[in-house]
Amino acid sequence: MDQPAELLPKSEVLSAPLSPAREVEGNDPLHFRQAVEINGLPYVFEGDAPTEPANFSWYVSVPNWEEQRPGTLERMADGRFSPHFYGTLEGHGLGNGRVGRVVVQRADPKDNMPAVRLDEIAADTLHLPEEFGYNDARGVGSFLLDNLCSLADIRDWRIYINPIDMGWGNLTQGDLMKWYQKRGFTHDFQFPIDSRMDGGTQRRPRELDVSQAIVDILQPQSS
């Protein structure tokens, strides 16, 4: 029989206090931890915002993991999801209060333009108890992608991705491609050869969506 996964208390997951963005010097990345709202629910948005293309991750967490932890354990004990599934969540940087993650790496196209590669977006709220309103809450993945696109627009970066459904969401492969195209991603073959990477898709900087949280988070740097 599977052994229950260990769920960490809030103090070990979301220990740092929420704070406004701070100014940084030189090319050091800004580390932020900000309260945000996604589809009417409060979350915590945390990660690094480098000034140059780099490897970094962002996370979205529930703000009340200590309250939701017992209900999550109960759902696992009742068989509504398995310890194996929770272990899979942890393998993707989720669980223990975290419900969304985006993983980004520096990219080096042949034309030497500043660029990053989106390696993974993962989100899951189905494991959370129903009484707090977060169970099956939607929009976390879109929030992460929209904010990454806004960071790229601020920094004047391209974003590369090979969109493949890894089984996390409710989208078909075709719907997944439309999800990216809605945000400006286009098939690689439509661009000059020196800018292509791995035959996937790419997104070039466009007009900034100032409604995204990352815009406010970075605002002190431009003031």
Secondary structure, DSSP 8 states (H G I E B T S, - for coil): ---------HHHHS-S--B------TT--EEEEEEEEETTEEEEEEEEE-SSS--EEEEEE-TTHHHHHHHHHHHHHTTSS-HHHHHHHHHTT-BTTEEEEEEEEEE--TT---EEEEEEEEE--TTS-GGGS-TT---HHHHHHHHHHHHHHHHT-EEEE-----S-SS--HHHHHHHHHTTT-EEGGGS-GGG--TT-EEE---S--TTSHHHHHHHHHH-
